[in-house]
Amino acid sequence: GTTGPANEAGSVSAGSALSITNSSLPKAATGKAYSARLKLATGETAASWEGFGLPPGLSINSSTGAITGTPTAAGSYDVVVLAMAGSGTGIGGKTYALVVT
C-alpha cells in the first residue's frame, strides 16, 4: 500500500538527523547572567540553531548554539532546540526543562 514508501522515506531522513548531546540545561536565576552551549555528536556540525519556549531574557545564537542572556521571570520552561545541517538534509531536536529560580 501507500504506507511502505512513506515509512521508508521517514527512516531515511531520520538516519541523517543530528544528535544534540546535552543531557540537560543548567538552572538559571532571575537577574543573573546565563550561558549554556549546546553540543552535537562528534563529527556533526550545524549550520543553524533555533530555540523555542526560552524564558524571557534568554536567546539562542543561531550560529553557535549558545543560549545566553539574563532571565527576567522565574518558572519552569519547556525549551525546544533544533539544530539544522547546512544541506537541509539533517535536523535534530531536543526538549529540555529549564528552571529559572
C-alpha positions as CSV (number, residue, x, y, z in Angstrom):
1,G,0.0,0.0,0.0
2,T,0.9,3.6,0.4
3,T,2.4,3.3,3.8
4,G,5.6,1.5,2.8
5,P,7.2,4.3,0.8
6,A,6.3,6.9,3.3
7,N,7.8,4.9,6.2
8,E,10.9,4.2,4.2
9,A,11.3,7.9,3.4
10,G,10.8,8.8,7.0
11,S,13.5,6.4,8.2
12,V,16.0,7.7,5.6
13,S,15.5,11.3,6.8
14,A,15.8,10.1,10.5
15,G,19.1,8.4,9.6
16,S,20.6,11.8,8.7
17,A,19.4,13.5,11.9
18,L,21.8,15.5,14.0
19,S,22.2,14.4,17.7
20,I,22.2,17.1,20.4
21,T,24.3,15.6,23.2
22,N,23.5,17.8,26.2
23,S,21.5,15.7,28.7
24,S,20.1,18.8,30.4
25,L,20.5,22.6,30.6
26,P,21.9,24.2,33.8
27,K,19.4,26.0,36.1
28,A,19.1,29.7,35.7
29,A,18.5,32.5,38.2
30,T,16.4,35.6,37.7
31,G,18.6,38.7,37.1
32,K,21.8,36.7,36.8
33,A,23.7,36.3,33.5
34,Y,23.2,32.8,32.0
35,S,25.2,30.9,29.4
36,A,24.9,27.3,28.1
37,R,26.3,25.9,25.0
38,L,24.5,23.2,23.0
39,K,26.7,20.4,21.6
40,L,26.3,17.9,18.8
41,A,27.7,14.4,18.5
42,T,31.3,14.1,17.4
43,G,31.8,14.9,13.7
44,E,28.4,16.7,13.3
45,T,28.1,20.4,12.6
46,A,25.0,22.6,12.5
47,A,24.6,25.4,10.0
48,S,22.0,27.0,12.3
49,W,20.2,26.6,15.6
50,E,16.8,27.6,16.8
51,G,15.2,27.7,20.2
52,F,11.5,27.8,21.2
53,G,10.0,28.5,24.6
54,L,13.1,30.1,26.0
55,P,12.5,32.1,29.2
56,P,12.1,35.9,28.8
57,G,15.6,37.5,28.6
58,L,17.3,34.4,27.1
59,S,18.1,33.8,23.4
60,I,19.9,31.3,21.3
61,N,22.8,32.2,19.0
62,S,21.7,30.8,15.6
63,S,25.3,30.1,14.5
64,T,26.9,28.7,17.7
65,G,24.1,27.1,19.7
66,A,24.9,29.2,22.8
67,I,21.9,30.1,25.0
68,T,22.7,33.4,26.7
69,G,21.1,36.4,28.4
70,T,19.7,37.4,31.8
71,P,16.3,35.7,32.6
72,T,13.7,38.1,33.9
73,A,10.9,35.7,35.1
74,A,11.1,32.7,37.3
75,G,9.4,29.5,36.3
76,S,9.8,26.1,34.6
77,Y,10.1,26.4,30.9
78,D,9.9,23.6,28.2
79,V,12.6,24.7,25.8
80,V,12.8,23.0,22.4
81,V,16.0,23.4,20.5
82,L,16.7,22.5,16.8
83,A,20.0,22.0,15.0
84,M,19.9,22.1,11.2
85,A,22.6,21.0,8.8
86,G,23.7,23.3,6.0
87,S,22.5,21.0,3.3
88,G,19.0,21.0,4.7
89,T,19.0,17.2,5.0
90,G,19.8,16.8,8.7
91,I,17.8,18.2,11.6
92,G,18.0,17.3,15.2
93,G,15.7,18.4,18.1
94,K,15.6,18.0,21.8
95,T,13.3,19.3,24.6
96,Y,14.7,20.5,27.9
97,A,13.0,21.6,31.2
98,L,14.8,24.8,32.0
99,V,14.2,26.0,35.6
100,V,14.6,29.7,36.4
101,T,14.6,30.5,40.2
